[in-house]
């Protein structure tokens, strides 16, 4: 942990339904983080009932825990289309005195000045920008990405193409400001990005890096991973690195100024698969080791920024670390409960199932109480996810967005009906 006075965490510019928080200014290198493995090529659909959570750790008592500079999550106050509630928070974590994460939310986009549409549809925007090497890039995305998206000529006719082109423009503009030429580079930071657009009962998810979105379905009986992580041990990302002349290795040393000749690089797909299998079975320090790509030493394969990893004149290898988002599109159904968006700090120490279990812990216990409020429950759900990560001793910044859908609203209504029915039976005895 680096020394220095602790700074408060920051959230982003949001709509009138939410308030802004103050912003820190720090640019420090991220420490080692525990990672989970995700080398499968399709999102996962698993049975939540098969998961046995640690009841001692996963307790509502977590909600009362206090942490330095921790602020209460922000939350909505009304429903908008398929979004019945939402909440969000970002926190510097246990071991850092700075926060490179940014959250940006606009629950009801206004019609852009250049739009030719007579009637502007209801569109909601949620984003997590997980910065590294400083907060400059993530803060730039927080302040500018939505503008690049809504001003794109394809928006909202072709949201997928709009997202791709908006990220391309975002990086180009970032480099124009901070990396004018090889003698004028004022910032080397980068950022992952996870953006959700909810429009016309569809959700469009654009992912760059290792943040993740998951969904609880059918009253919590299923949890679906909606995005894929772009880590060097992802087979698709690994093969692109090798094809472009980069190398991947398993980092067992927190000092990146090591002797390169002593690094054991992963030669091919078969070697990578064997290492992944070994790590999955390991109970020793292998679990703590991180896959990185050389020569950038990044632990992610897609980012915005990171000029030293992308430009040849700075020592990078073009085509290895890319800014192209992977786009996932889903229909929102009546049995979809909620979506959890989180930075990798959330998912490094908690599984998809543990996170959904934490949310349901709040919904099932608080939701049966009299005069529940779906928005405040959403706030508590966000709170318990972050505090659950803290209980697991996550070493990273922590950012989480929870979006409540129709399934959660139906569950809470049924809980109230059952409560009233039980009270009626008791009173008539």
N, C-alpha and C positions, 0 to 999 in steps of 0.2 A: 504493500500500500504506500502510495506516495504521500509525503508530508505536505502540510499547508492547511490553511483555513478552509473549512468545508463551505461549499457553495450550495445554494438552493437549486433544486431541479427546475427544468423549464418545460412548458407545454407550448403549443403552437397558437397561431391565429385561428380562431374558430368562429362559428356563426353566433348570432345573438342568443342562442340557447345556451352558450357556455361562456366562461370567463377566461382571460389570459392569465398566465403566471409569469413571474419575472424570469429573465434569461441569464444564465451564467456565461462566463467567457473563460474557457480553458482549452488548451490544446496539448494533450498528453497521450502518450502511447498506451494502448490497452494492454493490461496484463494477460497472462495465460488464462484460458477459460476451458472448462470441461465441455466436451461436445458430445452430442448423440449422433449416431450414424444414420444416414438416410441416403442409401445408394439405389433405392428402388426407383423405377421409372414411371410409376403411376401413383396417384394419391391413394391413401389407405382408407379402408372401411372396416372397422372393428367393432366387436360387441362390448359395450361399456359394462355390462353386467358381469363380464368375466374378470374384471379388474378388482383386485383386493387392495384397497388403499390403507395406508397406515392411519388408523383412527386416532391415534395419539397426536400425530402431526397434523392431520387434516381435521381440525376442530374449529368450531365457531369462536373459540377463545382467541384465535389468531387475529380476529377483527379488533380486539382490544389492545393488541400489542403496540408499543410506541417505538418509533425510530427517529433518530436525529434528522431534522430537516424534511421529514416525510409529511406530505400534505394530503388531505382527503381527496379522493378521486372526484372529478367533475362529472356531471351527468345531465341528461336531457330533461325536459319538463313536459313534452308532449310527443305524440306519435306522428310520424310523417310517412304516409304510404305503407309499405311493408315493414318499415322500421317502427317497432313498438316502444323501444327504449334504446339508449346507448350510454356508455360510460367510458372513461379513459383516465389514465394516469401514467406518469413517468417519474422514475426515482433514480438517484445516483447509485444506490446500492450500498452494500455493507463495507466495501473495501476501497471505494473511490471518493474523492472530494470534488468530482466534476461529473457532468452528464453530457454525453455527446449525442444522446437520442433526442429527437424532436417528433412531436405529434401534431398533425394538422387535420382539422375537421371542419367541414361546412355541410351542415345537414340539409340545406336547401339552397342549391346554387342559383344565383341570380342570372338573368339573361345577359350574356355578353353584349357589349356595344356593337360588335361587328356581326351579330347574328341576324340572319334574314328570316328566321322563323317568326310567324305571327303569334303563336302560342308556345311558350317555353315550358317544357315538361318538368315534373318533379324529379330532380336528380340529387343524390347525396354523395358526399365525398369523405373518405376516411383514409388517413395515411400515417405510416410510421417510417421515419427516416433514421436509421441506425448508423451514426457516424463513427469513423475511426481515424486515428491520426490527427485528431482535433475536431472541433464542431463546425468549422467554416462551411464545409460542403453540405452537411445535414441542415444547417441553418439556412443556407442558400436555397435548398429544395423546399424547405418549410415555407419560405417567403415567396417563392417564385413558381414552383411547379404547377400549381393549380391554374395560374394565369396562362402558362404555356399550353396547358391542356385545353382550357375552355376557348382560347383564341385560335386553336388549330382548326384548319378549314374542314376537317372531317368530323368535328365534334358538334352535336352528339350523334350524327348519322352513322358513323363507323367508330365506335368507342375503342375497339381494339387497335386500329391504326392510329387513332389520336394519341393513345397512350404510348405507343412505340415512338412516334415522332416527337412527342412532348419530352420524353426522356433523352432522345438524341439532341434536341435543342437545349435542354437543361445542361447537359454536359458541355456542349459547345460554348454556351454563354458563360458557364463557370470557368472554363479554360481561358476565354477571352479576357475575363476580369482578373483572374489570379495567376494565369500562366501565359503571359503575352508572348514570350520567347524564352530561349534557353538561358538568357541572362536576366530575365525579369519574371521569376517565379516567386510569388509571395505566399503560396500555400500548396501543400502537397496532400491535403486530406482527401478522404473519400467517404462514401456513404452507401449503405444498402438501402433498399426502398421496397415497401409493401403498400400498394394503393388499392383501395376498393371503391368501385363506382356502383351504386345501386340505382337502377333505372328500369322502370316498367317490369317489376317483378323478376328482374335478372340481376345477378351480381357479377361484375367484371373485376377480376383480381389480377393485378400486374405485380410480379415479383422479380426483384433484382437482389440476389444475395441470399442470406440465411435467416431472414425473418420468416414468419409462417402464419397461415390462417387455417383454422379448423372449425368444424361445425358439429353441434349436437343435434341429433335427429330423433324424432318419434319419442318424445318424453325422456330422452337421455339413454335410450336403449342402444343407440349407435353413435359413434363419433367418426367423422370423416375428415381426413386431411385434405385440404383444398388446394394447397400449393406444394411445390417441391423445393428443397433447400439446394442452393448452388454452392456446395462445398467441393473441395478438390477430390473427395472420395466418392462423389456422385459420378457414376460411370460415364455418363454423357459429357460432363464437364472435364473429367480426367482425360478422356480421349481427345477433346479439343486442345487441351494443354499440350499433350504429347505431339499432336499433329502440327502444332505451331512452333515446336522446338523448346517448349518449357519443360520443367521437371516437377514432379510431386514427391514429397517426402513426409515422413511422420516425425513431427517435432518433439524431441525429448529434452529440449534445452530452451529455457526462456531467454537466453542471450542470443540475439540474432546476428551478432558480430562473430560468429563461430568460424572455424576453418572449413571452408566449403569442401575441401578435398576429403573431409571425414564424414560428410553427409551421405547416408545410404539412400539413394534415390530409388523410387518405385519404377521398375522398367516397363511393365506392361499391365494389361487388364487382369491377367491371371494372378500376378504377384499382388496386385491391389486387393483382389477378392480374398486371397489367403490372409492378408493382413487384417482385413475387415472381419473375417471369421474369427481370427485369433483374438482381436480386440473385444469382440462380442462375448467371448468365453472367459476373458481375463478378469481376474479379481485383484490384480496388483496395479502398479502405476501405469500400465499400458492404457487403462481407461482414461487417464488424464492427458494422454498425448494428442496432439492436434495435427491434422493433415494441413500442409501448407504447399503453396506453389512457388517454385523458384524461377526467376530471381527476385520476385517482388516480396516473397515471404508472407503474402496475404493468405488468410484462411478462408477466403471466399473467392468465387470465380466470376462473379458479375457485380459490378459496382458502378456508381457515378463518381467521377473524379479519379483520384489515384494516378496522376499523370506519370509518375515514375514507373508504374506497372504497365502503362499502355503505349507510351511514346518511345521510339527507338533512341532518340537523342538523349533521353534521360535514363537509359539503361533498361527500359522495358522491352517486352516482346509483343508487338501488335497482334491482336486476334486471340490472345490468351485470356486476359481479363476484359470482358465486354460489357457494354451498357444496354444491351438488348433485353427487355423484360420478357419473361415467360407469362403468357396470358392464359387465364383459366376463366371459363364462363359457365355459370350454373343458373338454372331456374330455381327461384325461391318457391317452395311448396308450403302448404298449410301445416305439415308435420315437421317443418324445420324449426328448431327451438331457438338457437342463438349461434352467433359466430364469434370466435375469439381470434383477434389479431395480436401477435406479440413479436417482440424482437427475439433474437436467439438467446438472450439472457434468461428469458422465461422458459424456453424449450430445452435449454441445455441441461437443466436439472429436474425438469418435470416432463413426464410423458404427456402425449395428447390426452390420454385417458385420465391421468391425475388432474389435469387442468379442468376438464369437463366435470369430474367428480367434485372438485372444489366449488365450481359454480352451482352445481346441483345441491351441494351441502347447504348453501345459502337459500336457494329457491325452495327446497323442501322443508326446511326448518322455519325460516322467516315467512315464507309464503302462506303458511297455514295460520299465521297470527292474524288477529283482527286488524282491520284498517291498513292492510299492506299497501304499499305504493310501488308500482312496477319500476319506476325510475330510481327510487332509493334502493330497491333490491338490486338493480343493475349496478349501482355504485358500490354496494357491499360485495357483489360478486367480483368486480374488478379489484376491490381492496383485498379480498381473500386470495386471489390468484397471485398478486404481487407479494403478499406477506407469506404465502406458501413457498414461493421461490426464495424469499429471505430465510425462511425456516430451513430450507435445504442448503443454505449457505452459498447461494449463487454469487459469483465474483464479479458479475457484469452489471452495467446499467440495466434497468428493468422498465419496459414499456408495454402497456396492454390496452387494447380497445375491446369492449364487449358490445355487440349489437344484438338486441333482443328482437326476435321475429314472432310470427303468429303462434307457433307452437308453445312458446313460453307464456304468452298471454292466455292461451286456452288452458294450460296447466294450472295457472294461478287462479283462474275463474273456477275451475273444477275443485281446487283446494278449498276455496271459500264456500262453495256449495256443500261440500262434505262437512266442513266445520259447522255451518249453520244447521245442517241435518243432524249431526251428532249432538249439538246443543239442544235442539228441539226434542230429541229422544230423551236426553237426560232430564229435561224440565218436565216432561210428561210422565216420568216414572213415579 
